[in-house]
Amino acid sequence: MTDLAAGYRRCAELTRQYGTTYYWGARLLPPAQRRDVFTVYALCRLADDIVDEPDRVDLAVPQGGTPRERLAAFRAMFFRALEAGSDEPVMAAIVDSIRRRGTDPECFERFFDAMASDLDRDAWSTWEELRDGYMEGSAAVIGEMMLPVLEPYSPEAKESARALGNAFQLTNFLRDVAEDLDRGRVYLPQEDLARHGADPWLRTVTPEWRAMMAEQVARARELYAQGQEGLALLPPASRRCVGTALVLYSRILDRIEAADYDVFSGRLRVPDAEKLAVMLRSVALGVPHVDFGRAGAAA
């Protein structure tokens, strides 16, 4: 018999280890919702690691073969489990959660397609191409996956959830430029880089780099503003969860600016003490409204 409880525990461990902002935010949810956030994160983390960290071994994913072969095997394993269940505890927990929440399986098709594209592409020409050709399945769709867990009052919450998924990922792209370069990838629109004369491969902060990054930070804040609009459509616990994650993730942008856009010297992080303070404030006083502005940069 599959140890479903062990699978849920492992999903929580993966989230705490690799997705601390998601983990802290999810702590504000009732246990039943919290564990379903962890399963969504775990599925995405395991697939992403096959592509980006192929040497990281996890018993929940197929072993042996190239990253392309392992990703295809993991995708097939997931969809088989979605239909017939699984004896592997982590996968069993993931599909148990998805079935209970009624998440549209098409979301996962888009997600796995985006993960596979990382094995074929290392750059994107324009913001629109990056957003619609890659982030659609790697970021916006994550917002869609989370919605059934968050139990929104209205389906109108979908677009804000998608915008917030994009905001989180664009923030990651800006913070993780150096790590992505180490993998031979650039998740900054080539058109924007060329327009400013900025070259990430120099790994140097220049006036051109600052101008390009300032534009991307403004774009990310516009996405956060769109995501924030959907908080009112969520129940109180979900609002605190998502609002806390929104505030914490957006503060990475503050740190990028404070570092004069130097994302090459080390990974910029929000300290755990600050994460805890924001979480406690959300419980005691409610989620703060952040004025991100509405410059229209993300249109």
DOVEX-85139 format. One line per field, with one value per residue (C-alpha): x, y, z; residue in one letter. Coordinates in nm, 4 decimals. Each point is the difference from the previous one (the first is absolute). Last residue first. Example, Ala and Ser with C-alpha at 12.3 -4.5 7.8 and 13.67 -1.06 7.14 Angstrom:
% DOVEX-85139
x <- (1.3670|-0.1370)
y <- (-0.1060|-0.3440)
z <- (0.7140|0.0660)
aa <- (S|A)
This chain:
% DOVEX-85139
x <- (0.1356|0.2616|0.1322|-0.3410|0.1340|-0.2406|0.1742|0.1258|-0.1695|-0.0022|-0.3146|0.0983|-0.1455|-0.1968|0.0875|0.0803|0.0286|0.1545|0.2368|0.1129|0.0755|0.1864|0.2122|0.0734|0.1182|0.2153|0.1639|0.0534|0.2046|-0.1195|0.2634|0.2332|0.2132|0.3619|0.2363|-0.1814|-0.3374|0.1481|-0.3022|0.1284|-0.0159|-0.2855|-0.1891|0.0357|-0.0950|-0.3204|-0.0822|0.0444|-0.2557|-0.2626|0.0365|-0.0714|-0.3020|-0.1560|0.0642|-0.1710|-0.2921|-0.0424|-0.0199|-0.1914|-0.2564|-0.0288|-0.0799|-0.2493|-0.1881|0.1219|-0.1597|0.1444|0.3484|-0.0595|0.1149|0.3360|0.0812|-0.0414|0.2223|0.2554|0.0026|0.0648|0.2795|0.1623|-0.0074|0.1571|0.2761|0.0551|0.0416|0.2402|0.1966|0.0480|0.1072|0.2396|0.1566|0.0607|0.1591|0.2279|-0.0148|0.2264|-0.0671|0.1262|-0.2360|-0.2936|0.0602|-0.1946|-0.0149|-0.3320|-0.1987|0.2027|-0.0851|-0.3667|-0.0171|0.1819|-0.2716|0.1539|-0.0113|0.3584|0.1242|0.3399|-0.0434|0.2556|-0.1852|-0.3134|0.1798|0.1312|-0.3393|-0.1709|-0.1456|-0.1472|-0.1372|-0.1383|-0.1849|-0.1374|-0.1180|-0.1822|-0.1635|-0.1122|-0.1729|-0.1523|-0.1408|-0.1522|-0.1621|-0.1345|-0.1480|-0.1630|-0.1616|-0.2986|-0.1068|-0.1540|0.0133|0.3408|0.0703|0.3782|0.0631|-0.2053|0.2017|0.3476|0.0111|-0.1138|0.2752|0.2453|-0.1357|0.1233|0.3509|0.1532|-0.2645|-0.0903|0.3504|0.1480|-0.1661|-0.2418|0.2259|0.3333|-0.1457|-0.1749|0.3138|0.1947|0.2656|0.0270|0.3236|0.1366|-0.2426|-0.0246|0.0294|-0.1852|-0.2841|-0.0639|-0.0885|-0.2438|-0.1727|-0.0192|-0.1899|-0.2354|-0.0986|-0.0320|-0.2584|-0.1948|-0.0660|-0.2524|0.0262|-0.2953|0.1238|-0.0444|0.1550|0.2976|0.0696|-0.0135|0.2163|0.2752|-0.0256|0.0335|0.2931|0.1769|-0.0822|0.0905|-0.2683|-0.1938|-0.3584|-0.1765|-0.0830|0.2066|0.2698|0.0313|0.0179|0.2786|0.2075|-0.0219|0.1300|0.2727|0.1072|0.0100|0.2029|0.2391|0.0528|0.0671|0.2257|0.1999|-0.0312|-0.0117|-0.2426|-0.3736|-0.1331|-0.1239|0.3325|0.1623|0.3505|0.1475|0.2493|-0.2526|-0.0344|-0.1582|-0.2122|-0.0696|-0.0106|-0.2873|-0.2102|0.0563|-0.0626|-0.3249|-0.1412|0.1147|-0.1539|-0.3402|0.0251|0.0989|-0.2956|-0.2209|0.1532|-0.0864|-0.3606|-0.0778|0.2195|-0.1818|0.2016|0.2460|0.2829|-0.0446|0.1625|0.3082|0.0348|-0.0557|0.2707|0.2293|-0.0238|0.3029|0.0308|-0.3424|-0.1758|0.1898|-0.0706|-0.3721|-0.0125|0.1838|-0.2602|-0.2806|0.1634|0.0510|-0.3707|-0.0875|0.1934|-0.1098|-0.1311)
y <- (4.4983|-0.0500|0.3549|0.1577|0.2514|-0.1119|0.0741|-0.2662|0.1525|-0.2917|-0.0746|-0.1677|-0.3436|0.0024|0.1388|-0.2949|-0.2899|0.2019|0.1617|-0.3433|-0.1055|0.3238|-0.0427|-0.3646|0.0877|0.2790|-0.2410|-0.2479|0.2568|0.1078|-0.1190|0.1335|-0.2744|0.1040|0.2211|-0.0087|0.1489|0.3479|0.2174|0.2820|-0.2401|0.2065|-0.0405|-0.3788|0.0061|0.1890|-0.2498|-0.2818|0.1876|-0.0929|-0.3638|0.0744|0.2205|-0.2400|-0.3044|0.1764|0.1035|-0.3541|-0.1554|0.2853|0.0035|-0.3792|0.0234|0.2840|-0.1510|0.1209|0.2474|0.3005|-0.1310|0.0258|0.3616|-0.0970|-0.2101|0.2943|0.2139|-0.2832|-0.0084|0.3742|-0.0510|-0.2566|0.2428|0.2718|-0.2438|-0.0846|0.3676|0.0582|-0.3025|0.1457|0.3390|-0.1542|-0.2250|0.2929|0.2028|-0.3013|-0.2720|-0.2795|-0.3659|0.0630|-0.2754|0.2148|0.2409|0.3272|0.2268|0.1386|-0.0940|-0.3204|-0.1236|0.0852|-0.1852|-0.2992|-0.0354|-0.1138|-0.3692|-0.0646|-0.3588|-0.1707|-0.1809|0.2272|0.2909|-0.1148|0.0093|0.3501|0.1381|-0.1471|0.3128|0.1408|-0.3349|-0.0753|0.3318|-0.0863|-0.3290|0.1523|0.2674|-0.2566|-0.2077|0.3221|0.0858|-0.3471|0.0296|0.3440|-0.1435|-0.2894|0.1969|0.0727|-0.3581|0.1394|-0.0652|-0.1612|-0.3455|0.0326|-0.3635|0.0251|0.3155|-0.1483|-0.1785|0.3161|0.2033|-0.2680|0.0433|0.3575|-0.1170|-0.2867|-0.0638|0.3566|0.1030|-0.1632|0.1024|0.2665|0.1824|-0.0615|0.0741|0.3131|0.1189|-0.0414|-0.2268|-0.2861|-0.1815|-0.3463|-0.2248|-0.3763|-0.1562|0.2903|-0.0742|-0.3278|0.1874|0.2164|-0.3032|-0.1569|0.3018|0.0319|-0.3661|0.0500|0.2733|-0.2261|-0.2306|0.2578|0.0015|-0.1713|0.0704|-0.3566|-0.1424|0.2357|-0.0784|-0.3768|0.0438|0.1723|-0.2309|-0.3115|0.1580|0.0556|-0.3467|-0.2076|-0.2707|0.2129|0.0698|-0.1116|0.3068|0.2719|-0.2577|-0.0731|0.3767|0.0447|-0.3003|0.1166|0.3433|-0.1568|-0.2228|0.2974|0.1971|-0.2928|-0.0421|0.3707|0.0134|-0.2888|-0.3564|-0.1418|0.0691|0.0565|0.2450|-0.0527|-0.1462|0.3414|0.0452|0.3437|-0.0502|0.1147|0.3417|0.2245|-0.2374|-0.2830|0.2617|0.1824|-0.3161|-0.0684|0.3610|0.0258|-0.3161|0.1052|0.3472|-0.1396|-0.2525|0.2661|0.2200|-0.3046|-0.0532|0.3536|-0.0277|-0.2881|0.1440|0.3380|0.2699|0.2471|-0.2533|0.0132|0.3427|-0.1194|-0.3037|0.1923|0.2459|-0.2862|-0.1853|-0.2317|-0.1628|0.0812|-0.0957|-0.3270|-0.0861|0.0696|-0.2291|-0.2652|0.0229|-0.0395|-0.3116|-0.1458|0.0513|-0.1839|-0.3112|-0.2135|-0.3446)
z <- (-2.1457|0.2668|-0.0010|0.0512|0.2512|0.2687|0.3290|0.2408|0.3017|0.2432|0.1983|0.3263|0.0778|0.3223|0.3403|0.2260|-0.2419|-0.2823|0.2495|0.1151|-0.3600|-0.0734|0.3133|-0.0813|-0.3491|0.1420|0.2446|-0.2846|-0.1896|-0.3485|-0.2421|-0.2688|-0.1513|-0.0391|-0.1983|-0.3350|0.0875|0.0355|-0.0801|0.2245|0.2965|0.1485|-0.3291|0.0085|0.3664|-0.0694|-0.2776|0.2515|0.2083|-0.2578|0.0990|0.3638|-0.0639|-0.2497|0.2195|0.2903|-0.2179|-0.1303|0.3460|0.1655|-0.2808|0.0176|0.3712|-0.0520|-0.2984|-0.3413|-0.2427|0.1862|-0.0772|-0.3748|-0.0347|0.1524|-0.3047|-0.2350|0.2228|0.0153|-0.3808|-0.0111|0.2496|-0.2300|-0.2934|0.2137|0.1013|-0.3689|-0.0925|0.2881|-0.1200|-0.3468|0.1352|0.2499|-0.2639|-0.2330|0.2806|0.0626|0.2640|-0.1178|-0.0696|-0.3556|-0.1157|0.1097|-0.2898|0.0032|-0.3069|0.1233|-0.3102|-0.0377|0.3500|-0.0482|-0.3331|0.1474|0.2616|0.3291|0.0859|-0.1119|0.0040|-0.0144|0.3315|0.1700|-0.1616|0.1803|0.3340|-0.0728|-0.1034|0.3065|0.1619|-0.3208|-0.1191|0.3469|0.0021|-0.3445|0.1484|0.2940|-0.2139|-0.2595|0.2674|0.1338|-0.3408|-0.0320|0.3424|-0.0904|-0.3191|0.1839|0.2823|-0.2272|0.0681|0.3216|0.3733|-0.0233|0.1544|0.0438|-0.0927|-0.3205|-0.0853|0.0409|-0.3347|-0.1789|0.1645|-0.1079|-0.3537|-0.0095|0.0949|-0.1993|-0.2625|-0.0977|0.1052|-0.3104|-0.3258|0.1227|0.2457|-0.1734|-0.3434|0.1245|0.1759|-0.3229|-0.1514|0.2469|0.0873|0.0914|-0.1832|-0.0500|0.3458|0.1589|-0.2424|0.1830|0.3204|-0.1944|-0.1525|0.3466|0.1327|-0.2937|0.0312|0.3756|-0.0386|-0.2362|0.2969|0.1343|0.3801|0.1676|0.3509|0.1201|-0.3163|0.0124|0.3661|-0.0467|-0.3113|0.1966|0.3013|-0.2174|-0.1823|0.3308|0.1335|-0.3102|-0.0312|-0.2470|-0.1047|-0.3170|-0.2047|0.1677|0.0666|-0.3701|-0.0653|0.2535|-0.1123|-0.3620|0.1001|0.2119|-0.2905|-0.2378|0.2546|0.0477|-0.3737|-0.0524|0.3053|-0.1493|0.1272|0.3493|0.2824|-0.0104|0.2625|0.3571|0.1153|-0.0300|-0.1329|-0.0704|-0.2821|-0.2606|0.1687|-0.2671|-0.2104|0.2440|0.2755|-0.1693|-0.0100|0.3695|0.0960|-0.1949|0.1534|0.3475|-0.0272|-0.0934|0.2834|0.2544|-0.0865|0.0583|0.3437|0.0998|-0.1112|0.2348|0.2768|0.0135|-0.1779|0.1531|-0.0174|-0.3773|-0.0128|0.1853|-0.2270|-0.3222|0.1071|0.1025|-0.3287|-0.0049|0.3406|0.1463|-0.3218|-0.0343|0.3636|-0.0422|-0.3042|0.2037|0.2758|-0.2542|-0.1385|0.3471|0.0711|-0.3201|0.1004|-0.2954|0.0951)
aa <- (A|A|A|G|A|R|G|F|D|V|H|P|V|G|L|A|V|S|R|L|M|V|A|L|K|E|A|D|P|V|R|L|R|G|S|F|V|D|Y|D|A|A|E|I|R|D|L|I|R|S|Y|L|V|L|A|T|G|V|C|R|R|S|A|P|P|L|L|A|L|G|E|Q|G|Q|A|Y|L|E|R|A|R|A|V|Q|E|A|M|M|A|R|W|E|P|T|V|T|R|L|W|P|D|A|G|H|R|A|L|D|E|Q|P|L|Y|V|R|G|R|D|L|D|E|A|V|D|R|L|F|N|T|L|Q|F|A|N|G|L|A|R|A|S|E|K|A|E|P|S|Y|P|E|L|V|P|L|M|M|E|G|I|V|A|A|S|G|E|M|Y|G|D|R|L|E|E|W|T|S|W|A|D|R|D|L|D|S|A|M|A|D|F|F|R|E|F|C|E|P|D|T|G|R|R|R|I|S|D|V|I|A|A|M|V|P|E|D|S|G|A|E|L|A|R|F|F|M|A|R|F|A|A|L|R|E|R|P|T|G|G|Q|P|V|A|L|D|V|R|D|P|E|D|V|I|D|D|A|L|R|C|L|A|Y|V|T|F|V|D|R|R|Q|A|P|P|L|L|R|A|G|W|Y|Y|T|T|G|Y|Q|R|T|L|E|A|C|R|R|Y|G|A|A|L|D|T|M)
